[in-house]
Each structure stands twice: as C-alpha cells, then as structure tokens.
C-alpha cells in the first residue's frame, strides 16, 4: 500500500497548488486538465503537468535535453 500513500501525498501537493490564491489561473486550469486526463493517477497528472510547464517560465527548455546532442 506504499503506492496509495504516495498518491495521497501527491494529491496533497496538487490540492495545495489548486487552492493557493497565488497560483496563476492558467497553471490551475492546466493542472486540472491533466487530472481529468489521468483519472485515478494523480502522479501521472502531476508529471504531465510538470513536463508541460518545463521551460515555459524562461521561454526555453532547461536541463540535459535542452543542451542538445553531445
């Protein structure tokens, strides 16, 4: 049942983001959309959301994938 504990923790994080007044409306809507696309799998919804947000704040992707082929 370790998986259920993880899901509860992730839902706690998601809930906090959704109810925080400082959360941008576009972020809130995107996260809700990902939750709808991944029913019963909040971990997949959060992962999809984070992947979608990656690089949007700077206008470019960050991390190893952004560096291009080595």
PDB file as gemmi writes it, atoms N, CA and C in Angstrom:
CRYST1    1.000    1.000    1.000  90.00  90.00  90.00 P 1                      
ATOM      1  N   UNK A   1       0.802  -1.206   0.000  1.00  0.00           N  
ATOM      2  CA  UNK A   1       0.000   0.000   0.000  1.00  0.00           C  
ATOM      3  C   UNK A   1       0.845   1.270   0.000  1.00  0.00           C  
ATOM      4  N   UNK A   2       2.133   1.136  -0.240  1.00  0.00           N  
ATOM      5  CA  UNK A   2       3.022   2.291  -0.320  1.00  0.00           C  
ATOM      6  C   UNK A   2       2.591   3.217  -1.462  1.00  0.00           C  
ATOM      7  N   UNK A   3       2.090   2.624  -2.537  1.00  0.00           N  
ATOM      8  CA  UNK A   3       1.632   3.401  -3.688  1.00  0.00           C  
ATOM      9  C   UNK A   3       0.472   4.317  -3.307  1.00  0.00           C  
ATOM     10  N   UNK A   4      -0.447   3.830  -2.483  1.00  0.00           N  
ATOM     11  CA  UNK A   4      -1.578   4.659  -2.047  1.00  0.00           C  
ATOM     12  C   UNK A   4      -1.099   5.828  -1.194  1.00  0.00           C  
ATOM     13  N   UNK A   5      -0.103   5.599  -0.354  1.00  0.00           N  
ATOM     14  CA  UNK A   5       0.451   6.682   0.453  1.00  0.00           C  
ATOM     15  C   UNK A   5       1.076   7.755  -0.426  1.00  0.00           C  
ATOM     16  N   UNK A   6       1.762   7.327  -1.465  1.00  0.00           N  
ATOM     17  CA  UNK A   6       2.361   8.269  -2.403  1.00  0.00           C  
ATOM     18  C   UNK A   6       1.283   9.056  -3.134  1.00  0.00           C  
ATOM     19  N   UNK A   7       0.233   8.380  -3.551  1.00  0.00           N  
ATOM     20  CA  UNK A   7      -0.868   9.077  -4.234  1.00  0.00           C  
ATOM     21  C   UNK A   7      -1.511  10.120  -3.327  1.00  0.00           C  
ATOM     22  N   UNK A   8      -1.674   9.780  -2.051  1.00  0.00           N  
ATOM     23  CA  UNK A   8      -2.252  10.743  -1.103  1.00  0.00           C  
ATOM     24  C   UNK A   8      -1.346  11.962  -0.958  1.00  0.00           C  
ATOM     25  N   UNK A   9      -0.053  11.741  -0.881  1.00  0.00           N  
ATOM     26  CA  UNK A   9       0.889  12.855  -0.758  1.00  0.00           C  
ATOM     27  C   UNK A   9       0.856  13.736  -1.999  1.00  0.00           C  
ATOM     28  N   UNK A  10       0.819  13.109  -3.165  1.00  0.00           N  
ATOM     29  CA  UNK A  10       0.778  13.870  -4.419  1.00  0.00           C  
ATOM     30  C   UNK A  10      -0.518  14.657  -4.516  1.00  0.00           C  
ATOM     31  N   UNK A  11      -1.630  14.055  -4.126  1.00  0.00           N  
ATOM     32  CA  UNK A  11      -2.899  14.780  -4.140  1.00  0.00           C  
ATOM     33  C   UNK A  11      -2.856  15.951  -3.160  1.00  0.00           C  
ATOM     34  N   UNK A  12      -2.133  15.795  -2.056  1.00  0.00           N  
ATOM     35  CA  UNK A  12      -1.972  16.901  -1.117  1.00  0.00           C  
ATOM     36  C   UNK A  12      -1.236  18.066  -1.763  1.00  0.00           C  
ATOM     37  N   UNK A  13      -0.184  17.758  -2.504  1.00  0.00           N  
ATOM     38  CA  UNK A  13       0.574  18.793  -3.216  1.00  0.00           C  
ATOM     39  C   UNK A  13      -0.308  19.456  -4.270  1.00  0.00           C  
ATOM     40  N   UNK A  14      -1.004  18.650  -5.051  1.00  0.00           N  
ATOM     41  CA  UNK A  14      -1.881  19.175  -6.101  1.00  0.00           C  
ATOM     42  C   UNK A  14      -2.970  20.056  -5.499  1.00  0.00           C  
ATOM     43  N   UNK A  15      -3.581  19.595  -4.419  1.00  0.00           N  
ATOM     44  CA  UNK A  15      -4.630  20.366  -3.764  1.00  0.00           C  
ATOM     45  C   UNK A  15      -4.091  21.701  -3.276  1.00  0.00           C  
ATOM     46  N   UNK A  16      -2.906  21.685  -2.695  1.00  0.00           N  
ATOM     47  CA  UNK A  16      -2.299  22.921  -2.213  1.00  0.00           C  
ATOM     48  C   UNK A  16      -2.104  23.915  -3.356  1.00  0.00           C  
ATOM     49  N   UNK A  17      -1.600  23.430  -4.482  1.00  0.00           N  
ATOM     50  CA  UNK A  17      -1.389  24.301  -5.643  1.00  0.00           C  
ATOM     51  C   UNK A  17      -2.720  24.851  -6.139  1.00  0.00           C  
ATOM     52  N   UNK A  18      -3.734  24.007  -6.206  1.00  0.00           N  
ATOM     53  CA  UNK A  18      -5.032  24.437  -6.726  1.00  0.00           C  
ATOM     54  C   UNK A  18      -5.731  25.463  -5.838  1.00  0.00           C  
ATOM     55  N   UNK A  19      -5.581  25.351  -4.519  1.00  0.00           N  
ATOM     56  CA  UNK A  19      -6.289  26.272  -3.632  1.00  0.00           C  
ATOM     57  C   UNK A  19      -5.476  27.511  -3.278  1.00  0.00           C  
ATOM     58  N   UNK A  20      -4.205  27.514  -3.605  1.00  0.00           N  
ATOM     59  CA  UNK A  20      -3.361  28.673  -3.303  1.00  0.00           C  
ATOM     60  C   UNK A  20      -3.782  29.853  -4.176  1.00  0.00           C  
ATOM     61  N   UNK A  21      -4.135  30.948  -3.549  1.00  0.00           N  
ATOM     62  CA  UNK A  21      -4.588  32.132  -4.281  1.00  0.00           C  
ATOM     63  C   UNK A  21      -3.507  32.695  -5.192  1.00  0.00           C  
ATOM     64  N   UNK A  22      -2.251  32.403  -4.903  1.00  0.00           N  
ATOM     65  CA  UNK A  22      -1.145  32.913  -5.716  1.00  0.00           C  
ATOM     66  C   UNK A  22      -0.942  32.116  -7.005  1.00  0.00           C  
ATOM     67  N   UNK A  23      -1.619  30.978  -7.119  1.00  0.00           N  
ATOM     68  CA  UNK A  23      -1.469  30.143  -8.315  1.00  0.00           C  
ATOM     69  C   UNK A  23      -2.137  30.821  -9.504  1.00  0.00           C  
ATOM     70  N   UNK A  24      -1.385  30.964 -10.575  1.00  0.00           N  
ATOM     71  CA  UNK A  24      -1.898  31.555 -11.805  1.00  0.00           C  
ATOM     72  C   UNK A  24      -3.069  30.713 -12.328  1.00  0.00           C  
ATOM     73  N   UNK A  25      -4.068  31.383 -12.864  1.00  0.00           N  
ATOM     74  CA  UNK A  25      -5.254  30.698 -13.382  1.00  0.00           C  
ATOM     75  C   UNK A  25      -4.889  29.703 -14.479  1.00  0.00           C  
ATOM     76  N   UNK A  26      -3.962  30.055 -15.349  1.00  0.00           N  
ATOM     77  CA  UNK A  26      -3.553  29.146 -16.428  1.00  0.00           C  
ATOM     78  C   UNK A  26      -2.903  27.888 -15.867  1.00  0.00           C  
ATOM     79  N   UNK A  27      -2.112  28.037 -14.817  1.00  0.00           N  
ATOM     80  CA  UNK A  27      -1.483  26.878 -14.167  1.00  0.00           C  
ATOM     81  C   UNK A  27      -2.557  25.998 -13.557  1.00  0.00           C  
ATOM     82  N   UNK A  28      -3.495  26.620 -12.866  1.00  0.00           N  
ATOM     83  CA  UNK A  28      -4.586  25.873 -12.222  1.00  0.00           C  
ATOM     84  C   UNK A  28      -5.392  25.088 -13.268  1.00  0.00           C  
ATOM     85  N   UNK A  29      -5.731  25.742 -14.368  1.00  0.00           N  
ATOM     86  CA  UNK A  29      -6.527  25.087 -15.404  1.00  0.00           C  
ATOM     87  C   UNK A  29      -5.756  23.940 -16.064  1.00  0.00           C  
ATOM     88  N   UNK A  30      -4.474  24.154 -16.317  1.00  0.00           N  
ATOM     89  CA  UNK A  30      -3.657  23.097 -16.924  1.00  0.00           C  
ATOM     90  C   UNK A  30      -3.564  21.885 -15.994  1.00  0.00           C  
ATOM     91  N   UNK A  31      -3.365  22.146 -14.708  1.00  0.00           N  
ATOM     92  CA  UNK A  31      -3.270  21.041 -13.752  1.00  0.00           C  
ATOM     93  C   UNK A  31      -4.589  20.288 -13.668  1.00  0.00           C  
ATOM     94  N   UNK A  32      -5.694  21.006 -13.650  1.00  0.00           N  
ATOM     95  CA  UNK A  32      -6.999  20.352 -13.643  1.00  0.00           C  
ATOM     96  C   UNK A  32      -7.220  19.521 -14.902  1.00  0.00           C  
ATOM     97  N   UNK A  33      -6.767  20.043 -16.039  1.00  0.00           N  
ATOM     98  CA  UNK A  33      -6.894  19.295 -17.297  1.00  0.00           C  
ATOM     99  C   UNK A  33      -6.107  17.987 -17.220  1.00  0.00           C  
ATOM    100  N   UNK A  34      -4.889  18.058 -16.685  1.00  0.00           N  
ATOM    101  CA  UNK A  34      -4.075  16.845 -16.564  1.00  0.00           C  
ATOM    102  C   UNK A  34      -4.706  15.845 -15.595  1.00  0.00           C  
ATOM    103  N   UNK A  35      -5.325  16.346 -14.541  1.00  0.00           N  
ATOM    104  CA  UNK A  35      -6.026  15.443 -13.621  1.00  0.00           C  
ATOM    105  C   UNK A  35      -7.167  14.737 -14.335  1.00  0.00           C  
ATOM    106  N   UNK A  36      -7.906  15.482 -15.165  1.00  0.00           N  
ATOM    107  CA  UNK A  36      -9.006  14.888 -15.924  1.00  0.00           C  
ATOM    108  C   UNK A  36      -8.537  13.863 -16.945  1.00  0.00           C  
ATOM    109  N   UNK A  37      -7.359  14.088 -17.489  1.00  0.00           N  
ATOM    110  CA  UNK A  37      -6.804  13.165 -18.486  1.00  0.00           C  
ATOM    111  C   UNK A  37      -6.189  11.927 -17.851  1.00  0.00           C  
ATOM    112  N   UNK A  38      -5.954  11.961 -16.543  1.00  0.00           N  
ATOM    113  CA  UNK A  38      -5.319  10.850 -15.830  1.00  0.00           C  
ATOM    114  C   UNK A  38      -6.124  10.473 -14.592  1.00  0.00           C  
ATOM    115  N   UNK A  39      -7.390  10.055 -14.778  1.00  0.00           N  
ATOM    116  CA  UNK A  39      -8.228   9.741 -13.616  1.00  0.00           C  
ATOM    117  C   UNK A  39      -7.623   8.608 -12.781  1.00  0.00           C  
ATOM    118  N   UNK A  40      -7.590   8.831 -11.470  1.00  0.00           N  
ATOM    119  CA  UNK A  40      -7.062   7.814 -10.559  1.00  0.00           C  
ATOM    120  C   UNK A  40      -5.552   7.730 -10.526  1.00  0.00           C  
ATOM    121  N   UNK A  41      -4.869   8.595 -11.279  1.00  0.00           N  
ATOM    122  CA  UNK A  41      -3.407   8.582 -11.326  1.00  0.00           C  
ATOM    123  C   UNK A  41      -2.855   9.995 -11.148  1.00  0.00           C  
ATOM    124  N   UNK A  42      -2.980  10.542  -9.947  1.00  0.00           N  
ATOM    125  CA  UNK A  42      -2.504  11.907  -9.746  1.00  0.00           C  
ATOM    126  C   UNK A  42      -1.013  12.059 -10.003  1.00  0.00           C  
ATOM    127  N   UNK A  43      -0.255  10.987  -9.794  1.00  0.00           N  
ATOM    128  CA  UNK A  43       1.186  11.054 -10.057  1.00  0.00           C  
ATOM    129  C   UNK A  43       1.468  11.266 -11.541  1.00  0.00           C  
ATOM    130  N   UNK A  44       0.673  10.631 -12.398  1.00  0.00           N  
ATOM    131  CA  UNK A  44       0.824  10.824 -13.844  1.00  0.00           C  
ATOM    132  C   UNK A  44       0.363  12.222 -14.258  1.00  0.00           C  
ATOM    133  N   UNK A  45      -0.691  12.694 -13.614  1.00  0.00           N  
ATOM    134  CA  UNK A  45      -1.195  14.036 -13.901  1.00  0.00           C  
ATOM    135  C   UNK A  45      -0.148  15.087 -13.532  1.00  0.00           C  
ATOM    136  N   UNK A  46       0.462  14.944 -12.360  1.00  0.00           N  
ATOM    137  CA  UNK A  46       1.474  15.897 -11.931  1.00  0.00           C  
ATOM    138  C   UNK A  46       2.694  15.843 -12.834  1.00  0.00           C  
ATOM    139  N   UNK A  47       3.103  14.654 -13.206  1.00  0.00           N  
ATOM    140  CA  UNK A  47       4.246  14.501 -14.105  1.00  0.00           C  
ATOM    141  C   UNK A  47       3.967  15.160 -15.456  1.00  0.00           C  
ATOM    142  N   UNK A  48       2.791  14.920 -16.008  1.00  0.00           N  
ATOM    143  CA  UNK A  48       2.423  15.531 -17.291  1.00  0.00           C  
ATOM    144  C   UNK A  48       2.384  17.052 -17.158  1.00  0.00           C  
ATOM    145  N   UNK A  49       1.872  17.533 -16.047  1.00  0.00           N  
ATOM    146  CA  UNK A  49       1.802  18.972 -15.818  1.00  0.00           C  
ATOM    147  C   UNK A  49       3.202  19.577 -15.741  1.00  0.00           C  
ATOM    148  N   UNK A  50       4.078  18.948 -14.984  1.00  0.00           N  
ATOM    149  CA  UNK A  50       5.445  19.464 -14.846  1.00  0.00           C  
ATOM    150  C   UNK A  50       6.184  19.435 -16.175  1.00  0.00           C  
ATOM    151  N   UNK A  51       5.973  18.396 -16.946  1.00  0.00           N  
ATOM    152  CA  UNK A  51       6.597  18.342 -18.276  1.00  0.00           C  
ATOM    153  C   UNK A  51       6.085  19.468 -19.162  1.00  0.00           C  
ATOM    154  N   UNK A  52       4.801  19.779 -19.061  1.00  0.00           N  
ATOM    155  CA  UNK A  52       4.218  20.843 -19.854  1.00  0.00           C  
ATOM    156  C   UNK A  52       4.704  22.221 -19.431  1.00  0.00           C  
ATOM    157  N   UNK A  53       5.007  22.372 -18.140  1.00  0.00           N  
ATOM    158  CA  UNK A  53       5.475  23.659 -17.617  1.00  0.00           C  
ATOM    159  C   UNK A  53       6.958  23.874 -17.855  1.00  0.00           C  
ATOM    160  N   UNK A  54       7.667  22.829 -18.095  1.00  0.00           N  
ATOM    161  CA  UNK A  54       9.120  22.895 -18.210  1.00  0.00           C  
ATOM    162  C   UNK A  54       9.542  23.907 -19.269  1.00  0.00           C  
ATOM    163  N   UNK A  55      10.285  24.866 -18.854  1.00  0.00           N  
ATOM    164  CA  UNK A  55      10.814  25.851 -19.776  1.00  0.00           C  
ATOM    165  C   UNK A  55       9.876  26.994 -20.106  1.00  0.00           C  
ATOM    166  N   UNK A  56       8.615  26.923 -19.725  1.00  0.00           N  
ATOM    167  CA  UNK A  56       7.676  27.995 -20.060  1.00  0.00           C  
ATOM    168  C   UNK A  56       8.025  29.291 -19.342  1.00  0.00           C  
ATOM    169  N   UNK A  57       8.568  29.194 -18.152  1.00  0.00           N  
ATOM    170  CA  UNK A  57       8.903  30.397 -17.402  1.00  0.00           C  
ATOM    171  C   UNK A  57      10.038  31.188 -18.016  1.00  0.00           C  
ATOM    172  N   UNK A  58      10.938  30.524 -18.731  1.00  0.00           N  
ATOM    173  CA  UNK A  58      12.085  31.207 -19.307  1.00  0.00           C  
ATOM    174  C   UNK A  58      11.991  31.328 -20.810  1.00  0.00           C  
ATOM    175  N   UNK A  59      10.987  30.680 -21.389  1.00  0.00           N  
ATOM    176  CA  UNK A  59      10.860  30.717 -22.834  1.00  0.00           C  
ATOM    177  C   UNK A  59      11.747  29.704 -23.537  1.00  0.00           C  
ATOM    178  N   UNK A  60      12.422  28.865 -22.740  1.00  0.00           N  
ATOM    179  CA  UNK A  60      13.266  27.828 -23.316  1.00  0.00           C  
ATOM    180  C   UNK A  60      13.265  26.621 -22.406  1.00  0.00           C  
ATOM    181  N   UNK A  61      13.570  25.468 -22.980  1.00  0.00           N  
ATOM    182  CA  UNK A  61      13.657  24.248 -22.180  1.00  0.00           C  
ATOM    183  C   UNK A  61      14.942  24.284 -21.372  1.00  0.00           C  
ATOM    184  N   UNK A  62      14.911  23.649 -20.202  1.00  0.00           N  
ATOM    185  CA  UNK A  62      16.079  23.584 -19.368  1.00  0.00           C  
ATOM    186  C   UNK A  62      16.439  22.135 -19.120  1.00  0.00           C  
ATOM    187  N   UNK A  63      17.645  21.911 -18.678  1.00  0.00           N  
ATOM    188  CA  UNK A  63      18.075  20.573 -18.328  1.00  0.00           C  
ATOM    189  C   UNK A  63      18.855  19.926 -19.444  1.00  0.00           C  
ATOM    190  N   UNK A  64      19.210  18.642 -19.267  1.00  0.00           N  
ATOM    191  CA  UNK A  64      20.062  17.936 -20.216  1.00  0.00           C  
ATOM    192  C   UNK A  64      19.488  17.876 -21.632  1.00  0.00           C  
ATOM    193  N   UNK A  65      18.175  17.737 -21.758  1.00  0.00           N  
ATOM    194  CA  UNK A  65      17.581  17.635 -23.088  1.00  0.00           C  
ATOM    195  C   UNK A  65      17.737  18.923 -23.874  1.00  0.00           C  
ATOM    196  N   UNK A  66      17.807  20.055 -23.180  1.00  0.00           N  
ATOM    197  CA  UNK A  66      17.921  21.349 -23.844  1.00  0.00           C  
ATOM    198  C   UNK A  66      19.325  21.580 -24.388  1.00  0.00           C  
ATOM    199  N   UNK A  67      20.295  20.855 -23.869  1.00  0.00           N  
ATOM    200  CA  UNK A  67      21.669  21.048 -24.297  1.00  0.00           C  
ATOM    201  C   UNK A  67      21.922  20.512 -25.693  1.00  0.00           C  
ATOM    202  N   UNK A  68      21.036  19.649 -26.151  1.00  0.00           N  
ATOM    203  CA  UNK A  68      21.194  19.083 -27.486  1.00  0.00           C  
ATOM    204  C   UNK A  68      22.077  17.862 -27.465  1.00  0.00           C  
ATOM    205  N   UNK A  69      22.335  17.297 -28.647  1.00  0.00           N  
ATOM    206  CA  UNK A  69      23.156  16.079 -28.700  1.00  0.00           C  
ATOM    207  C   UNK A  69      24.579  16.365 -28.269  1.00  0.00           C  
ATOM    208  N   UNK A  70      25.188  15.368 -27.621  1.00  0.00           N  
ATOM    209  CA  UNK A  70      26.573  15.559 -27.198  1.00  0.00           C  
ATOM    210  C   UNK A  70      27.539  14.880 -28.131  1.00  0.00           C  
TER     211      UNK A  70                                                      
END                                                                             
